[in-house]
Amino acid sequence: MTVEYLGVVVSSMWLTVAILAGGFARTRNRSAWAWFLLTLLCGPIAAFLLVVWPPVARAPRAQPSHSPAE
């Protein structure tokens, strides 16, 4: 590979990692767009943090009370 294509290859890999991090963030109950942008700016370090940190717990959904109808 020549030096001329190195920038294109690195940029493509950087963008691919950012897209994958955004998709993975969604599976861990985190904002996909925020993690995509964070990984785009900070690179693989942000993707590593996403993998290492525990997933966000989902807020429990409110259950409707089953009170007798009047």
N, C-alpha and C positions, 0 to 999 in steps of 0.2 A: 504494500500500500504506500502510496506517495504522500508527501506532506500536504499537498493541495487538498486531498480528500479527508484529512484528519479532522478538520473543523466540522465538516458535514457529518461525519460518523459520530463524533462526540456529541454534537447537538442533537442528532437523531436519538442516540441512546439516552441522553438527558431528558428529552421530551417523553420518550417511552417510559422511563422510570417514573416521571411525574404522572402520566396517565394511569399507570398501574397502581401507584400510591393512592390516587384519588378513588379508584375502584375498590381497593383494599380498605380504605378508610370507611367507605359506606358499609362494608361488612362488619366493621367494629363500632358501628353507631356513632361515627364521627362525620363531620362535614366533608363531603367529597371535594367540593370546590376549594374550600380553605386549604385542605391538605394537598390538592393539586398545585395551587399557587405557592404554597410554602415549599413544596418539593421542587418546583420550578425555580424558585429563588435560592434555596439552600442546598439543593441537590440531594444526593443519596444520604446525607446525614439526617435530613428530615424523614426520609423513607425508613431509615433504620430506627428512628425514634417511634415512628408509627407502629412498627413491628414489635418493639420492646415494651412499650407502654400497654397496660391492660385496657381492654375495651371499656367503653362508657356503658354503665348500666342504664337500661331503658327505664323511663319513668313508668310506674304501674298505671295501667289504664283504669279510669274510674268505672266501677261496676254500678249499674243502675240498681237502686234498692227495689226489692220486690215487696212493697207494702200493699196490703189489701185495698182494693178500690172501694171508695165510699159511695 
